[in-house]
């Protein structure tokens, strides 16, 4: 099964939600490769990166509310989101790209955002508006070689480690938290929800190769962070049941 064959994860709500629900490990525990000599990854129940030191146990500070990204809140219309983008990034309207997801029939606003994570490279932030509501239903952030030609595998690993550690301390509903889940195209580094089932997903995606020992090595191509208002029933176009 292939995820995200032609477009980035923030532009496809269905693909992101499909990844989140596919919480099963791959037949072979994957390994990550950022050099010519890959470091094996422990079993998916262990830390996501074999390079990283074991993380100390973290105690959630409080129950988090996932309501959007920075000043852009779920339920805002396009005008309000444009104002939020201007406030958060100082971006003028001519720097905000408008587009459409032809499959889901959702409208999208996209901007470039440098150093959302210090020394993390240029990211692309996408704001997705519902098919029927025309209100903000999802925000996605992507780091990749397409968003920043200087992006490296190490930067993707480091960005992912920083974000995962941050989210683990944020107070998500404990029974909703999933980490280090092997997927066909990468790793679900983090998935959790708040008390209203607003979801946060962190996906490291790339290409696997299989070594002589049978273990898989992942060369990452992108890191995708998604905030979804309703992961179980997103406001996107769907053909009526039984219509075909």
N, C-alpha and C positions, 0 to 999 in steps of 0.2 A: 504494500500500500504506500502510495507516495503522497507526502504532504507538501504544499506550496511549490508546485512545479514551475509556475510562471510568474508569480507575483508575491509580494512581501506579505507576511502574516497580518500586519495591521490592516491591510486592505481586504482581508477575507475573514469575516466573522465566523462563517461555518467551519473553515479549516481550523481556526484557533480553538473553537469549542470542541471540534472532533478530537483534537490533540488532548485537550483537557480531560475528556471522558475516557480516553484510551489509557487507563492506568494499569497497564500490565508490562512486565519486564520483557525485554527481548530474550530470545533463546540463549544468546551468549552475552555475558556481561561485557559492556563496551569498554573501550579505552580511548583516551583522548590523545591526540598528537598535535603538538605545536612545533616540533622539531623533527629531524630525520630519525631520531631515536625516541619513539613514543613511550610515555610512562603509563603502565597499565592502570586502569581505574578499578577501585575495589568494587565489591558487589553493590548493586543499586541502593542498598540500605546504608551504605557508608557515605563519606563525603563525596561531593560531585567531582572534585578535582584531586587527583592523587598528588599534585604538586602542593596543595594547600595543607597547612598544619591542621590537625584535628581541632574542630571548633569547640570552645567551651560551651557548656549548657547556658542557654539564655532564658531569662524569665520575661515573658511578655509584660510590657509596661501597662497597657490598658487595652480595652476592646477597640479595634480600629473600625472606622467607617470608610468604605471605599466609595467615594462619591464623584470621582472624576480624576482629573490631573491638574494640580495646582489650582489656578483660578477658574478653569473650565469644569463645570459641574454637569453631571447627568441631568437631562431634562431641559438644558438650555437650547434655544434656537440658534440658527447660524449667526445672526447679528450679535447675540450675546457672546458666543464663542469667539468670534472675531475680536471683540473687545477684550476678552480674556487673554487671547494670544498677544494682543498689543501690550497688555499690562505685564504679562509674564516674560515676554521676549523682546519687547520694543519693536515688534515687527509691523511694518506698514502693510496696507492691503495688497500692494503690488508684490510683496514677498510671500504672500499666502496663495498657494496653488489650490484651485478648486477642481474636483474631478468626480467621477461616478464609478461605482462598482456595477458593471452591467449585469452580473449574475444575481447579486443580492438586491440591486436597484436601490442602493443607498448612496447618499451624497457624502463626499469626503473633502476635508480641508487638510492641507499638508504644508508643513514648514520645515526648514532646516534649523537645527539647534546645536550649537557648538558646546562641548564640555558640560553636558548635563551631569556627567560624572567627571570630576577633575582628571585631566589627562586621558579621558575616555574616548576622545575623538568626536567627530561630527555625527550627530544622530538625525533621524527623520521622525517627526512627530505627526501622527495622523489622527484626525478627529472625524468620527463616523456618525452620521445622522440617520435615524430610523426611516424605514421605507414608508410607513404610514404616519408616524408621529412627526417626522421632520425635526426631531429633537435629538440631542447628543445621547448616544447609547454605548459608545466605545471609544477609548483612546488607546492608540498603539505607539510604541517607540521602538525604532529599529536602529541597530548599529551593524554595519557591514562594509564590505569593500565598495559597494555602490554608494553608500552615504558618505564614505570617506576613503579615498584611494590610499591613504596612509594607514588604514586599519590593518592590524595584525591579529594572528590567532591568539597571541598572548593578551592583547587588549580585550578581545572578546571574552577570554577566560576570566581575566581580572574584573571586567565589568560585571560579568555574571556572578562571580564570587561576592563582590561588593553588594550587589542588589539582593542576592539570596540571604546573606547574613543580615542585611537591613530588614528584610521582610520577616525573617524568623523572630525578630525581636519586636515586631509591631503589634502583636496582640490579635492575630486572626483567630477565628474559631478553631480550637485545637483539632477537632475531628475532621476538619475540612482540609488540613494541610497535607500535601503530597510533595515529596522532594525526590530528585535523582531517579526519575522514571525513564527507562530506556524506551525510545520510540524508533520507528524505522528510519527517520531522517534526523535523529539527534537525541536530545535529552530534555525532558520536562524538568527543569531545575527547581521550579517552585510553582505550586498551584494551591490557592487557598481562597476562602470567601469570608465575608463579614456576616453579621447576624441576619442581614437582609439578602444574603446570597449574591451580593455583588462580588465578582471574582477578580482575582489578580493571577496572571500567568506569566511565567518567565521561561522562554524556550531558547535553547542553544541548538542551532540547526547546521547541518553540513553533510559531508559525504563519508561513508564508512568504507574502510578497506579491511580485508581479513589477512592476518599474518599467518606465518607457517605454523604457529602454535594454535591456530583456530580462533584467537581472540580478535575482536574488532577494534579498529582504531578510527576515531572520529576526527576529521579535519574540519573545523568549524568555518562556516561561511557567514553566519549572521547570528545576532542575539536579538530576540524579540520580546518586548514587554507589553502586556495587554491588560487593560482595565475594562471589564465588561459589566454593564448595568444588569443584564439578565441573561446569563449564559445558558440557561435551560430553554428559554423561549425568546430568542432575539427577534427584534422588530426588523425582519428582512423579508424579501419577496419569496414566496413558496407557491408552487402550483397546488391547487386544491386536491385533497386526497381523492383518488378515483377518477381524476380528469384524464388520465392516460392509462 
